[in-house]
């Protein structure tokens, strides 16, 4: 306890940040972890993500010019600035189709089965509970969002009283300079808090490099064009959605013309009119061509292009016009599975090479993961009916089955086994009986 109090005095000293990090880097990890929990419980923990000054988000229509400016600022070789690109990505993700196909790729990885194996390939089922948490779901999503929105800096900082990780956050890209590895307090700052070295290094993981801008950056012109197409369609509906109406009258006085004009304007919502003499209201014919078909065709083309870029095909998305044989649709599904396997390999590599070593360094809670690696379970889950059929077939073939395990998997109590009494007698034995 004396040591902890002494170290706490060092933590509470008001010294420059660069000296603070250098001193803290020499402290034992256990002392830093204890201090982290003490500060968290007292509400005085200085988490870098809480130091940044966030601003209100204002969504404005984006144009191709905004996309060009955002890319130019983010790829500046001297002082990259991701504020415009981050704002552009948030705007692009408002498109429901784009957000949906991205979620399709991410959710498929999140729902994949995994386990931990040692160097001999033996599975340890007790370690799976370490990652069956909300923070791990967040971590997988943040990792895969790198493919779509570019370089990411993930923060695994907050621990509970058991030194278990609470959540996995991503630092807003407008507050990150990945070239020098700093978290910026204000958007546009040249320097900030280093996350690559010093006391904060175990808490942060950078996914990708500074010049990785993500797939959404390449798709931006298509999605922007889609938004303008929707806007033009709304203009068409506003102008021609209600058919053009006019009044025929014999009264040519300006007073009566004004009365009829006001009546037509009000009748848009009231659908009531008072006419005199030979006055009649007529409605013009709708547009002879079908402009709505033009908009729908263009929007379908954009959605199809987005699906092909993200999923590799558009046959398994919400495309009611897609048709083909089972074989052709199976090929499309295999193309999507190729991307799924690539995503799983990408996430597994980050978990084994970066996440697990940092977790062990971060907290003794994750010490049991030492010597194990994360791996995806490629075995196929069988339904209860399929499992029962397989057991019957194996038993009839002469194999011995572990009935306790089958009972556990199927939920059917198995108290014993009786041989099949309805078996057919051999053919040669039947013939011998007849001869007698």
C-alpha positions in Angstrom: 0.0 0.0 0.0 2.9 2.4 0.7 4.2 1.8 -2.9 0.8 2.5 -4.3 0.5 5.7 -2.4 3.9 6.8 -3.5 3.2 6.1 -7.1 -0.2 7.9 -6.7 1.7 11.1 -5.6 3.7 10.9 -8.9 0.5 10.5 -10.9 -1.0 13.5 -9.1 2.0 15.8 -9.7 1.4 18.6 -12.1 4.2 18.1 -14.6 4.3 18.5 -18.4 2.6 15.7 -20.4 5.8 14.5 -22.1 7.6 14.1 -18.8 4.6 12.5 -17.3 4.4 9.8 -20.0 8.1 9.2 -19.8 7.9 8.6 -16.0 4.8 6.5 -16.2 6.4 4.3 -18.9 8.9 3.0 -16.2 6.2 2.2 -13.6 5.1 -1.5 -13.3 1.9 -2.3 -15.2 0.2 -3.4 -12.1 0.6 0.0 -10.4 -0.8 1.7 -13.5 -3.8 -0.6 -13.6 -4.5 0.0 -9.9 -4.2 3.7 -10.5 -6.5 3.5 -13.5 -9.2 1.8 -11.4 -8.8 4.3 -8.5 -9.2 7.2 -10.8 -12.2 5.7 -12.6 -14.0 5.1 -9.4 -13.3 8.7 -8.2 -14.3 10.2 -11.6 -10.9 11.9 -12.1 -9.5 9.5 -14.8 -8.1 11.4 -17.7 -9.0 9.3 -20.7 -7.6 11.0 -23.9 -10.9 10.6 -25.7 -12.6 12.7 -23.0 -10.1 15.4 -23.4 -11.0 16.1 -27.0 -13.5 19.0 -27.7 -16.4 17.6 -29.7 -18.5 19.9 -31.9 -22.2 19.6 -32.9 -22.7 17.7 -36.2 -24.4 19.6 -39.0 -25.4 17.6 -42.0 -25.2 19.6 -45.3 -25.7 18.4 -48.9 -22.4 17.2 -50.3 -21.1 17.7 -53.8 -18.3 16.2 -55.9 -16.3 19.3 -55.1 -16.5 18.4 -51.3 -15.3 14.9 -52.1 -12.3 16.3 -53.9 -11.4 18.7 -51.1 -11.8 16.0 -48.4 -9.4 13.6 -50.2 -6.9 16.4 -50.8 -6.9 17.4 -47.1 -6.7 13.8 -45.9 -3.8 12.9 -48.2 -1.7 16.0 -47.5 1.9 14.7 -47.0 2.8 17.3 -44.4 -0.3 17.9 -42.2 -3.1 15.5 -43.1 -6.5 16.6 -41.9 -9.4 14.1 -41.8 -12.1 16.5 -40.6 -13.7 16.9 -44.1 -13.4 13.3 -45.0 -15.0 12.2 -41.7 -17.9 14.6 -42.3 -18.3 13.2 -45.8 -18.3 9.6 -44.6 -21.1 10.4 -42.0 -23.1 11.9 -44.8 -22.6 9.0 -47.2 -23.7 6.5 -44.5 -27.1 8.1 -44.3 -27.8 6.2 -47.5 -29.8 3.2 -46.3 -28.7 0.8 -49.0 -25.0 1.6 -48.4 -25.4 1.2 -44.7 -27.3 -2.1 -45.1 -24.7 -3.8 -47.3 -21.9 -2.7 -45.0 -23.8 -4.1 -42.0 -24.2 -7.4 -44.0 -20.5 -7.9 -44.1 -19.8 -6.8 -40.5 -22.7 -8.8 -38.9 -21.7 -12.0 -40.7 -18.3 -11.8 -39.1 -19.7 -10.8 -35.7 -22.0 -13.9 -35.8 -19.2 -16.3 -36.8 -18.3 -19.0 -34.2 -14.8 -18.9 -32.8 -12.6 -20.6 -30.2 -9.2 -20.4 -28.6 -6.5 -23.0 -29.4 -3.1 -23.7 -28.0 0.1 -24.3 -30.0 -0.9 -28.0 -30.4 -4.3 -27.0 -31.9 -6.2 -28.2 -28.8 -9.4 -26.1 -28.1 -9.9 -24.5 -24.6 -13.7 -24.0 -24.3 -13.3 -22.1 -21.0 -11.6 -19.1 -22.8 -14.5 -18.2 -25.0 -16.3 -16.2 -22.3 -13.5 -13.6 -22.4 -14.8 -12.3 -25.8 -18.5 -12.9 -25.4 -19.0 -9.3 -24.4 -20.3 -6.1 -25.9 -16.9 -4.5 -26.1 -15.7 -7.3 -28.4 -18.6 -6.8 -30.7 -17.7 -3.1 -30.8 -14.0 -4.0 -31.5 -14.9 -6.3 -34.5 -17.2 -3.6 -36.0 -14.5 -0.9 -35.6 -11.9 -3.2 -37.2 -14.0 -3.9 -40.2 -15.2 -0.3 -40.6 -11.5 0.4 -41.6 -12.3 -1.3 -44.9 -15.0 1.3 -45.6 -14.0 4.5 -43.9 -10.2 4.2 -43.7 -7.7 4.3 -40.9 -9.0 3.8 -37.4 -7.7 4.3 -33.9 -9.4 2.1 -31.4 -9.4 2.9 -27.7 -9.6 0.1 -25.1 -9.2 2.1 -21.9 -12.0 1.7 -19.4 -11.7 -1.2 -16.9 -14.2 -2.2 -14.2 -13.3 -3.1 -10.7 -12.3 -6.6 -11.8 -9.9 -5.1 -14.3 -12.1 -6.4 -17.2 -12.4 -4.2 -20.3 -15.8 -2.3 -20.4 -16.0 -1.0 -23.9 -14.0 -0.5 -27.1 -14.4 3.0 -28.7 -13.1 4.5 -31.9 -11.5 7.9 -31.8 -13.3 10.3 -34.3 -11.0 10.6 -37.2 -11.2 14.4 -37.2 -9.3 14.2 -33.9 -6.6 11.9 -35.1 -3.3 12.5 -36.8 -2.3 8.9 -37.8 0.9 10.1 -39.4 2.5 11.1 -36.1 0.3 8.9 -33.9 -1.5 11.7 -31.9 -5.0 12.2 -30.6 -5.9 15.9 -31.2 -7.8 17.9 -28.6 -9.1 20.3 -31.2 -9.8 19.7 -34.9 -6.9 21.0 -36.9 -4.3 20.9 -34.1 -0.7 20.0 -35.2 0.0 17.9 -32.1 -1.8 16.2 -29.3 -1.5 13.1 -27.0 0.6 10.3 -28.4 -1.0 6.9 -28.5 1.9 5.0 -30.0 4.4 5.3 -27.2 4.4 6.1 -23.5 1.9 5.2 -20.9 -1.1 5.2 -23.3 0.4 2.8 -25.8 -1.3 -0.4 -24.4 -4.7 1.2 -24.7 -4.8 2.0 -28.4 -4.7 0.1 -31.6 -4.3 1.7 -35.0 -5.9 -0.1 -37.9 -4.4 0.8 -41.3 -2.1 3.6 -42.4 -2.6 7.3 -42.8 -3.3 7.0 -46.6 -6.0 4.3 -46.2 -9.2 6.3 -46.9 -11.6 3.4 -47.2 -14.0 2.1 -49.9 -16.6 4.8 -49.2 -14.2 7.4 -50.5 -14.1 5.6 -53.8 -17.9 5.2 -53.9 -18.6 8.8 -52.9 -19.3 10.1 -56.4 -21.9 7.4 -57.0 -23.7 8.0 -53.6 -23.6 11.8 -54.1 -25.2 11.3 -57.6 -27.9 9.1 -56.0 -28.7 11.8 -53.5 -29.1 14.4 -56.3 -31.3 11.9 -58.2 -33.6 11.6 -55.2 -33.7 15.4 -54.9 -34.7 15.7 -58.6 -37.4 13.1 -58.2 -38.8 15.0 -55.2 -38.9 18.2 -57.4 -40.8 16.3 -60.0 -43.3 15.0 -57.5 -43.7 18.5 -56.0 -44.4 20.1 -59.4 -46.3 17.3 -61.2 -47.6 15.1 -58.4 -50.8 17.1 -58.3 -52.2 17.4 -61.8 -52.5 20.8 -63.3 -56.0 22.3 -62.9 -57.7 25.3 -64.5 -61.1 27.0 -64.6 -63.2 27.9 -67.6 -65.4 31.0 -67.1 -67.3 33.5 -69.1 -66.7 36.2 -66.4 -63.6 38.2 -67.6 -63.6 40.7 -64.7 -60.3 40.9 -62.7 -62.3 40.5 -59.4 -63.7 37.2 -60.5 -60.4 36.0 -61.9 -58.8 36.7 -58.5 -61.6 34.9 -56.7 -61.2 31.8 -58.9 -57.4 31.9 -58.5 -57.6 32.0 -54.7 -60.2 29.2 -54.8 -57.9 26.9 -56.8 -55.0 27.5 -54.5 -57.1 26.7 -51.4 -58.7 23.7 -53.0 -55.4 21.9 -53.1 -55.9 21.0 -49.4 -59.7 21.6 -49.1 -61.0 20.0 -52.4 -64.0 22.4 -52.3 -65.0 25.0 -55.0 -68.0 27.3 -55.5 -68.7 28.0 -59.2 -71.0 30.3 -61.1 -72.9 30.0 -64.4 -71.0 28.0 -67.0 -67.7 27.9 -64.9 -66.0 24.5 -64.8 -62.8 23.1 -63.3 -60.8 20.8 -65.5 -57.8 18.7 -64.8 -55.1 18.2 -67.4 -53.8 14.8 -68.3 -50.7 13.4 -66.5 -47.3 13.5 -68.1 -47.5 11.3 -71.2 -44.1 9.8 -70.7 -43.0 8.0 -67.5 -40.3 10.1 -65.8 -40.6 8.0 -62.6 -39.2 5.0 -64.5 -36.1 6.9 -65.4 -35.4 7.8 -61.8 -36.1 4.2 -60.6 -33.7 2.8 -63.2 -30.9 5.1 -62.3 -31.3 4.5 -58.5 -31.4 0.7 -59.2 -28.2 1.0 -61.2 -26.5 3.0 -58.4 -27.6 0.4 -55.7 -26.4 -2.4 -57.9 -23.0 -0.8 -58.3 -22.7 -0.2 -54.6 -23.6 -3.9 -53.8 -21.1 -5.2 -56.4 -18.3 -3.0 -54.9 -19.0 -4.0 -51.3 -20.4 -7.6 -51.6 -19.0 -8.5 -55.0 -22.5 -9.2 -56.4 -26.0 -7.9 -56.2 -28.0 -11.1 -56.5 -28.3 -11.7 -52.7 -29.3 -8.2 -51.8 -32.9 -6.7 -52.0 -33.1 -7.0 -55.7 -36.5 -8.4 -56.7 -35.7 -8.2 -60.4 -32.7 -10.6 -60.0 -33.5 -14.0 -61.4 -31.5 -17.1 -62.4 -31.0 -20.8 -61.6 -29.9 -22.1 -58.3 -26.4 -22.6 -59.6 -26.0 -19.0 -60.7 -27.2 -17.7 -57.4 -24.9 -20.1 -55.6 -22.0 -18.6 -57.6 -23.0 -15.2 -56.4 -23.2 -16.4 -52.8 -19.7 -17.9 -53.1 -18.4 -14.5 -54.3 -19.8 -12.9 -51.2 -18.3 -15.7 -49.1 -14.9 -14.9 -50.5 -15.1 -11.5 -49.0 -16.4 -13.0 -45.7 -13.5 -15.3 -45.4 -11.1 -12.3 -46.2 -12.8 -10.3 -43.4 -12.4 -13.1 -40.9 -8.8 -13.5 -41.7 -8.2 -9.8 -41.4 -9.9 -9.6 -37.9 -8.2 -12.8 -36.7 -4.8 -11.4 -37.6 -5.4 -8.2 -35.6 -6.8 -10.1 -32.6 -3.8 -12.5 -32.4 -1.0 -10.1 -33.3 -2.2 -6.9 -31.6 -5.3 -7.3 -29.4 -4.4 -10.3 -27.2 -0.8 -9.1 -26.4 -2.2 -5.7 -25.5 -5.0 -7.2 -23.3 -2.4 -9.3 -21.4 -0.3 -6.2 -21.0 -3.3 -4.1 -20.0 -4.8 -6.3 -17.3 -4.1 -9.5 -15.3 -7.7 -10.4 -16.0 -6.7 -11.6 -19.4 -3.6 -13.5 -18.3 -5.2 -16.9 -19.1 -5.1 -16.0 -22.8 -1.3 -16.3 -22.7 -0.2 -19.1 -25.0 -3.5 -19.3 -26.9 -4.5 -17.9 -30.2 -7.9 -16.9 -31.5 -9.3 -19.0 -34.4 -12.6 -19.3 -36.3 -14.5 -22.5 -35.9 -15.0 -23.8 -39.4 -17.2 -26.8 -38.3 -20.8 -26.7 -39.5 -23.6 -26.7 -37.0 -26.1 -29.5 -37.6 -29.8 -29.2 -36.8 -31.3 -31.6 -34.3 -33.0 -33.6 -37.0 -29.8 -33.9 -39.0 -27.8 -35.0 -35.9 -30.4 -37.7 -35.1 -30.3 -39.0 -38.6 -26.5 -39.1 -38.5 -26.5 -41.0 -35.2 -28.9 -43.6 -36.6 -26.8 -44.1 -39.7 -23.5 -44.4 -37.7 -25.1 -46.8 -35.2 -26.5 -49.1 -38.0 -23.1 -49.1 -39.6 -21.6 -50.5 -36.4 -20.0 -47.5 -34.8 -20.1 -46.8 -31.1 -21.7 -43.4 -30.2 -21.3 -41.3 -27.1 -25.0 -41.1 -26.1 -24.4 -38.7 -23.3 -23.0 -36.1 -25.7 -25.9 -36.8 -28.1 -28.4 -36.3 -25.3 -26.8 -33.1 -24.3 -26.8 -31.7 -27.9 -30.4 -32.8 -28.8 -32.0 -32.3 -25.4 -33.5 -35.8 -25.6 -33.0 -38.1 -22.6 -31.3 -41.3 -23.6 -31.4 -44.0 -20.9 -30.2 -47.0 -22.9 -29.9 -48.7 -26.3 -31.8 -51.7 -27.7 -30.9 -53.7 -30.8 -33.3 -53.5 -33.8 -35.6 -56.6 -33.5 -37.2 -56.1 -36.9 -34.1 -57.0 -38.8 -34.6 -59.1 -42.0 -33.3 -62.6 -42.0 -30.5 -63.5 -44.4 -31.7 -64.8 -47.8 -29.7 -68.1 -47.7 -31.2 -69.0 -44.3 -34.7 -68.6 -45.7 -34.0 -71.0 -48.6 -32.6 -73.6 -46.2 -35.8 -73.6 -44.1 -37.9 -74.1 -47.3 -35.9 -77.2 -48.2 -36.7 -78.8 -44.9 
